[in-house]
Amino acid sequence: MSRKPVVRMAELEIDPDMLDAYRALLTREIEASVALEAGVLSLSAVCIRDVPNRIRILEVYTDKEAYEAHLRTPHFLEYKAETAGMVTSLTLLDVDPIVMRAKP
């Protein structure tokens, strides 16, 4: 049985007054997730040009179990707790990859 990757897009809006603090916490969370979790294939965060408090995160996990395990990690739970008052809007989208390539 082959694993089916889980690919998600998170669309967030952040309180502009808390943007620098949020970005620091997001950076710490992404770095920990990629370094510590074998099932996290990639996490990429970008902001909308000219609207820096609108953040988009592309998340790629090996499978559903890896995604669910990610949600239970101490570093993710800490990130969620510390950023709860910073996030003014959050939409999670399940997406299907068309083409995804990266150089090593």
GROMACS elastic network, one bead per residue, 0.5 to 0.9 nm:
[ bonds ]
;  ai    aj funct       b0    kb
    3    62     6  0.70068   500
    3    63     6  0.58727   500
    3    64     6  0.86118   500
    4    62     6  0.69586   500
    4    63     6  0.53421   500
    4    64     6  0.76014   500
    5    60     6  0.69754   500
    5    61     6  0.56893   500
    5    64     6  0.71729   500
    6    59     6  0.79687   500
    6    60     6  0.58290   500
    6    61     6  0.51261   500
    6    62     6  0.64177   500
    6    63     6  0.52539   500
    6    64     6  0.59707   500
    6    66     6  0.85373   500
    6    67     6  0.70998   500
    6    94     6  0.78846   500
    6    95     6  0.82734   500
    6    96     6  0.83347   500
    7    58     6  0.73424   500
    7    59     6  0.56172   500
    7    61     6  0.64770   500
    7    62     6  0.88729   500
    7    63     6  0.88311   500
    7    93     6  0.87309   500
    7    94     6  0.63001   500
    7    95     6  0.57335   500
    7    96     6  0.65284   500
    7    97     6  0.70721   500
    8    57     6  0.80740   500
    8    58     6  0.59874   500
    8    59     6  0.51397   500
    8    60     6  0.66648   500
    8    61     6  0.87402   500
    8    92     6  0.69156   500
    8    93     6  0.55780   500
    8    95     6  0.54686   500
    8    96     6  0.81740   500
    9    56     6  0.68482   500
    9    57     6  0.56248   500
    9    59     6  0.62291   500
    9    91     6  0.82375   500
    9    92     6  0.59250   500
    9    93     6  0.50775   500
    9    94     6  0.64782   500
    9    95     6  0.67376   500
   10    55     6  0.80112   500
   10    56     6  0.55860   500
   10    57     6  0.50316   500
   10    58     6  0.66221   500
   10    59     6  0.78576   500
   10    90     6  0.69909   500
   10    91     6  0.57963   500
   10    93     6  0.62439   500
   10    94     6  0.88333   500
   11    54     6  0.73588   500
   11    55     6  0.60193   500
   11    57     6  0.67265   500
   11    89     6  0.78704   500
   11    90     6  0.57062   500
   11    91     6  0.50709   500
   11    92     6  0.63840   500
   11    93     6  0.79706   500
   12    53     6  0.79716   500
   12    54     6  0.57779   500
   12    55     6  0.50772   500
   12    56     6  0.62730   500
   12    57     6  0.82792   500
   12    87     6  0.67817   500
   12    88     6  0.75163   500
   12    89     6  0.54400   500
   12    91     6  0.65124   500
   12    92     6  0.86858   500
   13    16     6  0.86026   500
   13    52     6  0.89699   500
   13    53     6  0.55935   500
   13    55     6  0.61741   500
   13    56     6  0.88341   500
   13    86     6  0.85771   500
   13    87     6  0.59159   500
   13    88     6  0.55155   500
   13    90     6  0.66705   500
   14    17     6  0.84024   500
   14    18     6  0.71050   500
   14    19     6  0.62482   500
   14    22     6  0.76097   500
   14    52     6  0.87277   500
   14    53     6  0.50032   500
   14    54     6  0.65005   500
   14    55     6  0.75638   500
   14    86     6  0.55794   500
   14    88     6  0.55040   500
   14    89     6  0.71424   500
   15    18     6  0.53933   500
   15    19     6  0.63104   500
   15    22     6  0.88683   500
   15    53     6  0.68708   500
   15    85     6  0.83524   500
   15    86     6  0.53775   500
   15    87     6  0.62674   500
   15    88     6  0.61552   500
   16    19     6  0.51078   500
   16    20     6  0.84067   500
   16    52     6  0.81680   500
   16    53     6  0.57676   500
   16    86     6  0.85362   500
   17    20     6  0.78966   500
   17    21     6  0.88600   500
   17    86     6  0.86341   500
   18    21     6  0.55150   500
   18    22     6  0.60995   500
   18    23     6  0.87008   500
   18    85     6  0.89989   500
   18    86     6  0.60772   500
   18    87     6  0.89861   500
   19    22     6  0.50210   500
   19    23     6  0.60734   500
   19    24     6  0.86487   500
   19    52     6  0.81115   500
   19    53     6  0.63506   500
   19    86     6  0.77395   500
   20    23     6  0.52069   500
   20    24     6  0.63636   500
   20    25     6  0.88110   500
   21    24     6  0.52403   500
   21    25     6  0.63781   500
   21    26     6  0.86771   500
   21    83     6  0.86657   500
   21    86     6  0.86827   500
   22    25     6  0.51616   500
   22    26     6  0.60523   500
   22    27     6  0.85320   500
   22    82     6  0.86532   500
   22    83     6  0.64470   500
   22    86     6  0.68107   500
   22    87     6  0.84709   500
   23    26     6  0.50168   500
   23    27     6  0.60390   500
   23    28     6  0.85885   500
   24    27     6  0.51842   500
   24    28     6  0.63059   500
   24    29     6  0.87147   500
   25    28     6  0.51286   500
   25    29     6  0.61770   500
   25    30     6  0.86825   500
   25    79     6  0.64875   500
   25    82     6  0.78564   500
   25    83     6  0.75515   500
   26    29     6  0.50546   500
   26    30     6  0.61110   500
   26    31     6  0.85130   500
   26    45     6  0.84475   500
   26    79     6  0.72359   500
   26    83     6  0.86461   500
   27    30     6  0.52782   500
   27    31     6  0.61095   500
   27    32     6  0.85670   500
   27    45     6  0.86192   500
   28    31     6  0.52947   500
   28    32     6  0.61742   500
   28    33     6  0.86169   500
   28    75     6  0.86720   500
   28    79     6  0.84430   500
   29    32     6  0.52231   500
   29    33     6  0.60764   500
   29    34     6  0.86659   500
   29    75     6  0.63379   500
   29    76     6  0.63907   500
   29    78     6  0.86287   500
   29    79     6  0.63446   500
   30    33     6  0.51224   500
   30    34     6  0.61843   500
   30    35     6  0.84736   500
   30    42     6  0.88098   500
   30    43     6  0.63609   500
   30    44     6  0.80023   500
   30    45     6  0.86068   500
   30    76     6  0.88625   500
   31    34     6  0.54424   500
   31    35     6  0.60807   500
   31    36     6  0.84568   500
   31    43     6  0.87324   500
   32    35     6  0.51365   500
   32    36     6  0.57383   500
   32    37     6  0.79246   500
   32    75     6  0.70334   500
   32    76     6  0.87076   500
   33    36     6  0.53985   500
   33    37     6  0.54862   500
   33    38     6  0.86460   500
   33    40     6  0.66546   500
   33    42     6  0.88897   500
   33    43     6  0.82606   500
   33    70     6  0.75786   500
   33    73     6  0.86508   500
   33    75     6  0.76162   500
   33    76     6  0.77717   500
   34    37     6  0.58129   500
   34    38     6  0.74724   500
   34    39     6  0.85195   500
   34    40     6  0.57710   500
   34    41     6  0.70756   500
   34    42     6  0.66937   500
   34    43     6  0.73113   500
   35    38     6  0.78545   500
   35    40     6  0.86710   500
   36    40     6  0.85460   500
   37    40     6  0.55359   500
   37    41     6  0.85495   500
   37    66     6  0.82419   500
   37    69     6  0.88279   500
   37    70     6  0.74409   500
   38    41     6  0.73009   500
   38    61     6  0.88992   500
   38    62     6  0.83727   500
   38    66     6  0.81106   500
   39    60     6  0.86536   500
   39    61     6  0.54685   500
   39    62     6  0.50868   500
   39    63     6  0.73292   500
   39    65     6  0.83392   500
   39    67     6  0.73651   500
   39    69     6  0.84695   500
   39    70     6  0.80684   500
   40    43     6  0.75023   500
   40    59     6  0.79675   500
   40    60     6  0.63111   500
   40    62     6  0.65237   500
   40    66     6  0.69165   500
   40    67     6  0.75469   500
   40    70     6  0.77385   500
   41    59     6  0.79726   500
   41    60     6  0.53794   500
   41    61     6  0.52348   500
   41    62     6  0.64165   500
   42    58     6  0.78127   500
   42    59     6  0.59792   500
   42    60     6  0.51435   500
   42    61     6  0.70849   500
   43    57     6  0.67810   500
   43    58     6  0.57141   500
   43    60     6  0.64155   500
   43    61     6  0.88283   500
   44    56     6  0.81638   500
   44    57     6  0.54511   500
   44    58     6  0.51948   500
   44    59     6  0.66965   500
   45    55     6  0.68677   500
   45    56     6  0.56696   500
   45    58     6  0.65175   500
   45    59     6  0.87828   500
   46    49     6  0.89297   500
   46    52     6  0.87525   500
   46    54     6  0.85529   500
   46    55     6  0.57334   500
   46    56     6  0.53478   500
   46    57     6  0.64478   500
   46    58     6  0.86313   500
   47    50     6  0.85783   500
   47    51     6  0.71487   500
   47    52     6  0.52159   500
   47    53     6  0.68437   500
   47    54     6  0.55507   500
   47    56     6  0.60090   500
   47    57     6  0.86976   500
   48    51     6  0.52339   500
   48    52     6  0.56437   500
   48    53     6  0.76444   500
   48    54     6  0.56438   500
   48    55     6  0.64852   500
   48    56     6  0.77233   500
   49    52     6  0.62469   500
   49    54     6  0.87183   500
   50    53     6  0.89997   500
   51    54     6  0.58635   500
   51    55     6  0.87533   500
   52    55     6  0.69869   500
   60    63     6  0.86367   500
   60    67     6  0.84340   500
   61    64     6  0.73926   500
   61    65     6  0.87242   500
   61    66     6  0.60279   500
   61    67     6  0.58080   500
   61    70     6  0.89389   500
   62    65     6  0.81196   500
   62    66     6  0.61252   500
   62    67     6  0.77422   500
   63    66     6  0.53678   500
   63    67     6  0.64798   500
   63    68     6  0.88342   500
   64    67     6  0.50833   500
   64    68     6  0.61569   500
   64    69     6  0.85188   500
   65    68     6  0.50897   500
   65    69     6  0.60031   500
   65    70     6  0.85060   500
   66    69     6  0.50259   500
   66    70     6  0.61117   500
   66    71     6  0.88135   500
   67    70     6  0.50830   500
   67    71     6  0.65954   500
   68    71     6  0.52591   500
   68    72     6  0.68883   500
   69    72     6  0.53079   500
   69    73     6  0.66348   500
   70    73     6  0.54222   500
   70    74     6  0.89631   500
   70    75     6  0.89755   500
   70    76     6  0.69943   500
   71    74     6  0.86537   500
   71    76     6  0.62303   500
   71    77     6  0.70795   500
   72    75     6  0.85852   500
   72    76     6  0.69709   500
   72    77     6  0.66430   500
   73    76     6  0.53787   500
   73    77     6  0.62454   500
   73    78     6  0.85913   500
   74    77     6  0.51588   500
   74    78     6  0.60333   500
   74    79     6  0.85682   500
   75    78     6  0.51037   500
   75    79     6  0.61846   500
   75    80     6  0.87264   500
   76    80     6  0.62051   500
   76    81     6  0.86419   500
   77    80     6  0.51131   500
   77    81     6  0.62131   500
   77    82     6  0.86026   500
   78    81     6  0.51563   500
   78    82     6  0.60448   500
   78    83     6  0.85017   500
   79    82     6  0.52140   500
   79    83     6  0.60050   500
   79    84     6  0.83372   500
   80    83     6  0.53782   500
   80    84     6  0.58288   500
   81    84     6  0.54185   500
   81    85     6  0.83821   500
   82    85     6  0.75204   500
   82    86     6  0.82519   500
   83    86     6  0.50874   500
   83    87     6  0.64067   500
   84    87     6  0.58438   500
   84    88     6  0.85491   500
   85    88     6  0.75545   500
   87    90     6  0.70101   500
   97   100     6  0.66410   500
